[in-house]
Amino acid sequence: MSAEMHCNRRETLEDYLDGRLEGAAAAAARTHLRHCPECARAEAARADLDAAFASLPRHDPGPEFTRAVMASVRALPAPAPSSRARLRLSRWELACLAGLYATVALLLLPAAGWLSRAPLGYWWSRAVETAQRPVAAALARLEALAALDWVPSGRLPADAAVVTALVAAVALVLLARLPLSGAPRHPAR
């Protein structure tokens, strides 16, 4: 089909020439070809092109071609690791990390409160403040998760510590039950 073809039945003609029309649609296309000189020229050009392709000799590249292509693909350098590569952990590893995090937070909470009351000087209190920041962040996360009512002084009362431990235990149980997708836990050797 040439770019100069202006007939509005161009798409139908292409379907007819490709053998995609049957019955009444094919008969209507044949009738149109007898009455439209533009489409008749396009059909003749297409027939010449099809005949030229059909007259070309067939060439079988053989099995060596496939081997050569695959060897050249294997010779290409490996792609760079994705910047989005992620650390994949099993459920057990995630549960252990969550338990370790909760244990450290629970152990540091009383020590941080006790040390902040100790009159050991300016530098000691600065060190305690620095150590309390991660604990405060952990408490903020737990508060958001459990919607606990914290005391205005910022100190963690004993009953809230128990609730925090229970929340951590429930989180561990739920985490251990999560189905994780990805690579198998123990790769085949």
C-alpha positions, 0 to 999 in steps of 0.5 A: 500500500502506498502512502498516496492511497486515499481510499477509505477501505485501505484496512479492509483491502489489507485484511483481504490480501492477507486472507483474513476476510471470509464470506460476504466481507471477502466478496465486498472486497473483491467487488471494491477492487474491480471498481477502485483503480487505486486499490487495484494498483495497491493489490497488484503491487502487493502481489508483486512483492509477495511473488518477489519474497516467495522467489527468494531462496530459503536458507537454513542457518543450521545448529551452529548458528544457534550455538554461535549466537548463544556463545556470544550472549554468554560472552557478554559481561554480566549486568550490574547488580540492581540498585534495588537489590534487597536483603532477603531474610527467612521468617526465622531470621526476621523473627530473631531480628525482631526479638533481638530488637525488642529485647535490647529495647526492653533492657535499655529502657530501665537502664536509660531511666536509671542512668538519667537520674544519676548525678555523674556530671554533664558529659555522662548525662550527654552520653545518656541522652545520646543513648536514649535517642534510639530507645525513644525512637523505638518507643515512638514506633511501639506507641504508634503500633499499639496506641498506648497511652504514655505518661507525660513525663516520658518515663515508661511505667511498669504496666506499659513495659509489660504491654510493650513486651506483649506487643513484641511477643505478638509481633514475633508470632505474627511475623513468624506466620507471614508467608514470604516470597522470594528465593528458597530458604536453603538453595539447592547445592 
